[in-house]
Amino acid sequence: MRRRALLLAALSVGLPGRALALGRTPRGGTLSFRVPWALGTLDPHDWANPVAGLCAPAVFDTLYTPGAKTPMLAEELPRKEGARVLVPLRTGLRTARGKAVGPAEVVASLKRASAMGARFLLEPLGPFEVGPGHSIAFSKATAAALVDTLSLPIFAIVPNNFSPVEPDGTGAFMAQSSASRLTLTRNLSSAMGPAFLDSLKLESAADLRESLREFEVGRDDLGWLGAGLATPRPSAQRFDFSSVGSFVLTANGDTPLAKPGALQKVVDRIPKAALSHLALGPLPDAGAEAENPGGPITLFVDHGAHLAEVAEAIAGAISQPDHEVTVRQTSRADIAARRRRNETMLALFTMRTITHAADSLTLAAEPDLRVKRATSSNVREAASLAAAAFVGDVRVHGARMPRLELRPGHGGRGFDLANSFMRPPS
């Protein structure tokens, strides 16, 4: 399969020499672990879903390979033809559920990603349409710009009538989701070759301690954020694959916190001790006690244990008598509707890192301003111009059982689940 040929060098790292000499490909096994997020949907075009940051690359493919920028669903690199640049598409592509993927589906996927927030990334490429000879034609872009942009994971290709509750793509796994579980099974018809694992089972953890507890006693193969709750699991091996996104706090309505830059100043004054248990990455040294300068206010948050615990920690740190911050869990749709009405409120999101964290913060602050991007890649500089604050990273670290070989994703961020595998029992 193409996946084996492309990744032979990568797989050689950490494989026993005898296994390579015999030409073995590690296959089989099921990976089980828990994440403190809701698992009801999986959408590669969704900026505000950390599960997509972890799992979408295993289920969906882009036209070009992230990092390497070699053809993936594209047949070859873009080529100039007259006044246009064409991206030739591979023929015979089908999703895990058997749906055809051709140039029309690619065009629809790019437009869908644009409508969900990626317009500022796609607009510089100019108009595009189905082109001649099973291609997509761009009227303005250069070949280099096309490869750079179309390799971003936010531009993954999906079939017509795509549904996040029944996710379907051409990737190494087929996905099935429910409110509390996401199951990935090997996709034998994958465009780049099937996964090495038979399956992967994610469950939604009720709190940040559940995964550590289940890993410690041996029921899970991976401990999210650590190696155990009371004591580390014997022989557990640590991993740290950086972050796949940011926790972003926004403000709306009639509150001093909605003034550009005000919210970041408050967040940066929260004592480290109030947030250090939440695995948010490096935190600034607080210069003073944080406080809510306005009246009582509600902090709305989507369902998910990690979001809820971060929200409660923020609320506890900045509340004072007559300036209370109350946390309320609700749906993202309800939060979006309240923000459109400009209700006086705070909201906490997880935003995936697609280009850099500053872009994600800007999109969270002004979700309807689809063409705006941050003027600086420094997230705190971007926050100084917005009614939003960077709280911390969505970290991907913890511990694994020794048999599990985890591969890092593009740029060392998140997992490459398609090429992770289980070693045979010794």
C-alpha positions as CSV (number, residue, x, y, z in Angstrom):
1,M,0.0,0.0,0.0
2,R,1.1,3.6,-0.6
3,R,1.1,4.2,3.2
4,R,3.8,1.6,3.7
5,A,6.0,3.0,1.0
6,L,5.7,6.5,2.2
7,L,6.3,5.7,5.9
8,L,9.0,3.0,5.8
9,A,11.6,5.4,7.1
10,A,9.4,6.7,9.9
11,L,8.5,3.2,11.0
12,S,12.1,2.1,11.2
13,V,12.5,4.3,14.3
14,G,11.9,2.1,17.3
15,L,11.1,-1.1,15.5
16,P,13.2,-4.2,16.4
17,G,16.0,-4.8,13.8
18,R,14.8,-8.4,13.3
19,A,11.3,-7.3,12.5
20,L,12.6,-5.0,9.8
21,A,14.9,-7.7,8.4
22,L,11.9,-10.0,8.0
23,G,9.9,-7.2,6.3
24,R,7.2,-7.3,8.9
25,T,4.6,-4.6,9.1
26,P,3.2,-4.2,12.7
27,R,-0.6,-4.7,12.5
28,G,-3.5,-5.4,14.8
29,G,-4.5,-4.4,18.2
30,T,-7.0,-2.0,19.8
31,L,-6.1,1.2,21.5
32,S,-8.4,2.4,24.3
33,F,-8.3,5.6,26.3
34,R,-10.5,8.4,27.6
35,V,-10.4,12.2,26.9
36,P,-12.2,14.8,29.0
37,W,-14.3,16.1,26.0
38,A,-17.6,15.5,24.4
39,L,-17.5,12.9,21.6
40,G,-20.8,13.3,19.8
41,T,-19.4,14.8,16.6
42,L,-16.2,14.7,14.4
43,D,-15.9,17.4,11.8
44,P,-12.5,18.2,10.2
45,H,-13.7,21.8,9.4
46,D,-14.7,22.6,13.0
47,W,-12.2,25.0,14.6
48,A,-13.7,24.6,18.1
49,N,-13.5,20.8,18.5
50,P,-10.3,19.4,20.2
51,V,-11.4,15.9,19.2
52,A,-11.1,16.9,15.6
53,G,-7.6,18.2,16.3
54,L,-6.7,14.7,17.6
55,C,-8.6,12.4,15.4
56,A,-9.6,14.1,12.1
57,P,-6.3,13.4,10.4
58,A,-6.9,9.7,11.0
59,V,-10.3,9.8,9.3
60,F,-10.0,12.4,6.7
61,D,-7.3,13.3,4.1
62,T,-6.2,16.5,2.5
63,L,-5.1,17.1,-1.1
64,Y,-1.5,17.4,0.0
65,T,0.3,15.8,2.9
66,P,0.9,18.2,5.9
67,G,4.5,18.8,6.4
68,A,5.9,16.9,3.5
69,K,3.5,18.6,1.1
70,T,3.5,15.7,-1.3
71,P,0.4,14.6,-3.2
72,M,-2.2,12.9,-1.0
73,L,-5.7,12.9,-2.6
74,A,-4.2,15.0,-5.4
75,E,-2.6,13.0,-8.2
76,E,0.4,15.4,-8.5
77,L,1.6,18.8,-7.7
78,P,-0.3,21.8,-9.1
79,R,0.5,22.7,-12.7
80,K,0.1,25.8,-14.7
81,E,-2.3,25.6,-17.6
82,G,-3.0,28.8,-19.4
83,A,-4.3,31.4,-17.1
84,R,-5.2,28.9,-14.4
85,V,-3.4,26.5,-12.0
86,L,-4.9,23.0,-11.9
87,V,-4.8,20.5,-9.1
88,P,-5.3,17.0,-10.6
89,L,-7.3,14.7,-8.4
90,R,-6.7,10.9,-8.0
91,T,-9.4,8.9,-9.7
92,G,-11.5,6.2,-8.1
93,L,-11.5,7.8,-4.6
94,R,-14.1,6.5,-2.1
95,T,-14.8,7.1,1.5
96,A,-14.9,4.4,4.2
97,R,-18.7,4.2,3.6
98,G,-18.3,3.9,-0.1
99,K,-19.2,7.4,-1.2
100,A,-17.4,8.7,-4.3
101,V,-15.0,11.6,-4.0
102,G,-14.3,13.6,-7.1
103,P,-13.6,17.2,-8.1
104,A,-17.1,18.4,-7.2
105,E,-16.8,17.0,-3.7
106,V,-13.4,18.7,-3.3
107,V,-14.9,22.1,-4.4
108,A,-17.8,21.6,-2.0
109,S,-15.4,20.6,0.9
110,L,-13.3,23.7,0.4
111,K,-16.4,25.9,0.3
112,R,-17.7,24.2,3.5
113,A,-14.4,24.8,5.3
114,S,-14.4,28.4,4.2
115,A,-18.0,29.0,5.5
116,M,-17.0,27.5,8.9
117,G,-14.2,30.0,9.4
118,A,-11.4,29.3,7.0
119,R,-12.3,31.9,4.5
120,F,-9.4,34.1,5.4
121,L,-7.0,31.3,4.5
122,L,-8.8,30.3,1.3
123,E,-9.6,33.7,-0.1
124,P,-6.0,34.6,-1.2
125,L,-6.1,31.6,-3.6
126,G,-8.9,33.3,-5.6
127,P,-11.9,31.7,-7.3
128,F,-11.9,28.0,-7.9
129,E,-14.1,25.5,-9.7
130,V,-14.2,22.0,-11.2
131,G,-11.5,22.0,-13.9
132,P,-10.7,19.9,-16.9
133,G,-9.4,16.3,-16.8
134,H,-10.6,15.4,-13.2
135,S,-9.0,18.5,-11.7
136,I,-9.8,21.6,-9.6
137,A,-9.0,24.9,-11.3
138,F,-7.7,28.0,-9.4
139,S,-7.7,31.3,-11.3
140,K,-5.3,33.3,-9.0
141,A,-3.1,31.1,-6.8
142,T,0.5,30.0,-7.4
143,A,1.4,26.4,-7.2
144,A,3.4,26.9,-4.0
145,A,0.5,28.7,-2.3
146,L,-1.9,26.0,-3.2
147,V,0.3,23.2,-1.7
148,D,0.8,25.2,1.4
149,T,-2.8,26.0,2.0
150,L,-4.4,22.7,0.8
151,S,-2.2,20.7,3.1
152,L,-3.7,22.3,6.1
153,P,-6.0,19.9,8.1
154,I,-8.9,22.3,8.1
155,F,-9.2,21.7,4.3
156,A,-9.8,17.9,4.6
157,I,-12.0,16.5,1.9
158,V,-15.5,15.1,2.8
159,P,-18.2,13.5,0.7
160,N,-21.5,15.2,-0.3
161,N,-24.1,15.4,2.5
162,F,-21.4,15.1,5.1
163,S,-22.7,14.8,8.7
164,P,-20.5,15.3,11.8
165,V,-22.6,12.7,13.7
166,E,-21.8,10.1,11.0
167,P,-18.3,11.2,10.0
168,D,-17.0,9.7,6.7
169,G,-13.7,10.3,4.9
170,T,-11.0,8.6,2.9
171,G,-8.6,8.3,5.8
172,A,-7.0,5.3,7.5
173,F,-10.0,4.7,9.9
174,M,-13.8,4.6,9.6
175,A,-15.4,6.6,12.4
176,Q,-18.6,5.9,14.4
177,S,-19.6,8.4,17.1
178,S,-22.0,8.7,20.0
179,A,-22.5,11.1,22.8
180,S,-19.9,9.4,25.0
181,R,-17.8,7.3,22.6
182,L,-15.8,7.6,19.3
183,T,-14.8,4.3,17.7
184,L,-12.3,4.2,14.8
185,T,-11.9,0.9,12.8
186,R,-9.4,0.2,10.1
187,N,-10.6,1.5,6.7
188,L,-9.4,-1.1,4.2
189,S,-10.3,1.1,1.3
190,S,-8.3,4.1,2.6
191,A,-6.8,6.3,-0.1
192,M,-3.3,6.2,1.6
193,G,-3.6,2.7,3.0
194,P,-5.3,1.4,6.1
195,A,-4.2,2.0,9.7
196,F,-1.8,-0.4,11.5
197,L,-4.2,-0.7,14.4
198,D,-7.4,-2.7,14.1
199,S,-9.4,-0.1,16.0
200,L,-9.3,2.8,18.5
201,K,-11.9,3.4,21.2
202,L,-12.2,6.8,22.8
203,E,-14.6,7.4,25.7
204,S,-15.6,10.7,27.2
205,A,-14.1,11.0,30.7
206,A,-16.3,12.5,33.4
207,D,-13.4,14.5,34.9
208,L,-9.7,15.0,34.5
209,R,-9.0,12.2,37.0
210,E,-10.9,9.3,35.3
211,S,-8.4,8.6,32.6
212,L,-5.5,8.5,35.1
213,R,-7.5,6.2,37.3
214,E,-8.3,3.8,34.5
215,F,-4.8,3.8,33.1
216,E,-3.3,3.2,36.6
217,V,-5.3,0.0,37.1
218,G,-4.7,-1.3,33.5
219,R,-8.1,-0.8,32.0
220,D,-6.9,1.8,29.5
221,D,-3.8,1.8,27.2
222,L,-3.1,5.5,27.6
223,G,-3.2,7.9,30.5
224,W,-4.5,11.4,29.5
225,L,-2.2,14.0,31.2
226,G,-0.3,11.6,33.4
227,A,0.7,8.0,34.4
228,G,-1.7,7.4,37.2
229,L,-4.0,9.0,39.8
230,A,-2.5,7.8,43.1
231,T,0.7,6.2,41.8
232,P,2.3,5.9,38.3
233,R,1.4,2.7,36.4
234,P,4.5,0.4,36.5
235,S,6.6,0.5,33.3
236,A,4.4,3.4,31.9
237,Q,6.3,5.5,29.3
238,R,5.7,9.2,29.1
239,F,4.9,11.2,25.9
240,D,4.4,14.8,25.1
241,F,3.1,15.8,21.7
242,S,2.8,19.5,22.3
243,S,-0.7,21.1,21.9
244,V,-3.5,20.9,19.3
245,G,-5.3,24.1,20.3
246,S,-6.0,26.8,22.8
247,F,-8.4,27.6,25.6
248,V,-9.9,31.0,24.6
249,L,-12.1,33.1,26.8
250,T,-14.3,35.7,25.2
251,A,-16.5,38.6,26.5
252,N,-19.6,40.2,25.1
253,G,-22.1,42.9,25.9
254,D,-22.1,45.6,28.6
255,T,-19.1,44.7,30.7
256,P,-15.6,46.3,31.1
257,L,-14.2,42.8,30.2
258,A,-15.5,43.3,26.6
259,K,-13.0,46.2,26.0
260,P,-10.1,45.1,23.7
261,G,-7.3,43.8,25.8
262,A,-9.1,43.9,29.1
263,L,-9.9,40.2,29.3
264,Q,-6.3,39.2,28.7
265,K,-5.0,41.4,31.5
266,V,-7.4,39.8,33.9
267,V,-6.5,36.2,32.8
268,D,-2.8,37.0,33.1
269,R,-3.3,38.0,36.7
270,I,-4.8,34.7,37.7
271,P,-2.3,33.0,40.1
272,K,-0.5,30.0,38.6
273,A,-1.7,27.8,41.5
274,A,-5.3,28.3,40.4
275,L,-4.7,26.8,37.0
276,S,-1.6,24.7,37.2
277,H,-3.5,21.4,37.8
278,L,-5.3,21.8,34.5
279,A,-2.4,21.0,32.1
280,L,-2.6,24.3,30.2
281,G,1.1,24.5,29.4
282,P,3.3,27.4,30.4
283,L,1.5,30.0,32.5
284,P,2.6,33.6,33.1
285,D,3.8,34.8,36.4
286,A,0.8,36.7,37.9
287,G,1.7,40.2,39.0
288,A,-1.4,40.7,41.1
289,E,-4.6,39.1,42.1
290,A,-7.2,38.8,39.3
291,E,-10.6,40.3,39.7
292,N,-13.8,40.8,37.7
293,P,-14.1,44.6,37.2
294,G,-17.8,44.4,36.2
295,G,-21.0,43.2,37.9
296,P,-22.1,39.6,38.3
297,I,-21.7,37.7,35.0
298,T,-22.3,34.2,33.6
299,L,-19.5,32.2,32.0
300,F,-21.0,29.9,29.4
301,V,-19.2,26.7,28.4
302,D,-19.9,23.8,26.1
303,H,-20.2,20.3,27.5
304,G,-16.9,18.5,28.3
305,A,-15.1,17.9,31.6
306,H,-11.9,19.8,30.7
307,L,-13.8,22.9,29.5
308,A,-15.9,22.8,32.7
309,E,-13.0,22.5,35.0
310,V,-11.0,25.3,33.4
311,A,-14.1,27.5,33.5
312,E,-14.7,26.8,37.2
313,A,-11.1,27.6,38.0
314,I,-11.3,30.9,36.1
315,A,-14.6,31.8,37.8
316,G,-13.2,31.0,41.3
317,A,-10.1,33.0,40.7
318,I,-11.7,36.3,39.5
319,S,-15.0,36.3,41.5
320,Q,-15.5,38.7,44.4
321,P,-18.7,39.6,46.4
322,D,-21.1,41.5,44.1
323,H,-18.7,40.6,41.1
324,E,-19.4,36.9,41.0
325,V,-18.7,34.8,37.9
326,T,-21.1,31.9,37.6
327,V,-20.4,28.9,35.3
328,R,-23.2,27.5,33.2
329,Q,-22.9,24.5,30.8
330,T,-25.0,24.7,27.6
331,S,-24.7,23.9,23.9
332,R,-22.4,25.6,21.5
333,A,-25.4,26.6,19.4
334,D,-26.9,28.3,22.4
335,I,-23.7,30.1,23.2
336,A,-23.4,31.3,19.6
337,A,-27.0,32.6,19.6
338,R,-26.4,34.5,22.8
339,R,-23.2,36.1,21.4
340,R,-25.1,37.1,18.2
341,R,-27.6,39.0,20.5
342,N,-24.6,40.5,22.2
343,E,-25.7,39.4,25.7
344,T,-23.5,40.4,28.5
345,M,-21.6,37.2,29.1
346,L,-18.3,35.3,29.1
347,A,-17.7,32.2,27.1
348,L,-14.9,29.6,27.1
349,F,-13.9,27.6,24.0
350,T,-11.3,25.2,22.8
351,M,-9.9,26.4,19.4
352,R,-7.8,24.2,17.2
353,T,-4.4,25.5,16.1
354,I,-4.5,25.5,12.2
355,T,-1.9,28.1,11.4
356,H,-1.1,29.7,14.8
357,A,-2.9,30.3,18.0
358,A,-3.4,34.0,17.3
359,D,-5.6,33.2,14.3
360,S,-7.7,30.9,16.4
361,L,-8.1,33.5,19.1
362,T,-9.2,36.1,16.5
363,L,-11.8,33.7,15.1
364,A,-13.2,32.9,18.5
365,A,-13.4,36.6,19.4
366,E,-15.2,37.6,16.1
367,P,-16.8,34.4,14.7
368,D,-18.8,36.3,12.1
369,L,-15.9,38.2,10.7
370,R,-14.7,35.3,8.5
371,V,-12.0,37.2,6.6
372,K,-10.1,38.7,9.5
373,R,-6.8,37.2,10.7
374,A,-4.5,38.2,13.5
375,T,-2.1,41.0,12.7
376,S,0.6,39.2,14.7
377,S,1.3,35.5,15.3
378,N,1.8,36.4,19.0
379,V,-1.4,35.3,20.7
380,R,-1.2,37.9,23.5
381,E,-0.6,40.7,21.0
382,A,-3.7,39.5,19.1
383,A,-5.7,39.5,22.4
384,S,-4.8,43.1,23.1
385,L,-7.0,44.0,20.0
386,A,-9.9,41.7,20.9
387,A,-12.5,41.0,23.5
388,A,-10.8,37.7,24.1
389,A,-8.0,36.1,26.1
390,F,-5.7,33.2,25.6
391,V,-5.9,31.0,28.7
392,G,-3.6,28.1,27.9
393,D,-2.9,25.2,25.6
394,V,-4.9,22.0,24.8
395,R,-2.0,19.8,25.6
396,V,-1.5,16.2,24.3
397,H,0.7,14.5,26.9
398,G,0.5,11.6,29.4
399,A,1.7,8.1,29.5
400,R,1.3,4.9,27.5
401,M,1.7,1.2,28.0
402,P,5.1,-0.1,26.7
403,R,3.6,-2.1,23.8
404,L,2.0,1.0,22.3
405,E,4.1,2.9,19.8
406,L,2.6,6.4,19.4
407,R,3.6,8.5,16.4
408,P,3.5,12.3,16.7
409,G,1.4,14.3,14.2
410,H,2.6,17.0,11.8
411,G,5.1,19.3,13.5
412,G,5.1,17.2,16.6
413,R,1.5,18.2,17.5
414,G,-1.0,15.6,18.5
415,F,-1.1,12.0,17.4
416,D,-0.5,10.3,14.1
417,L,-3.0,7.6,14.9
418,A,-2.9,6.1,11.4
419,N,0.7,5.1,11.9
420,S,0.7,4.2,15.6
421,F,0.8,0.5,16.4
422,M,1.0,-2.2,19.0
423,R,4.1,-4.3,19.3
424,P,3.5,-8.0,19.6
425,P,3.6,-9.4,23.2
426,S,7.1,-10.3,24.3
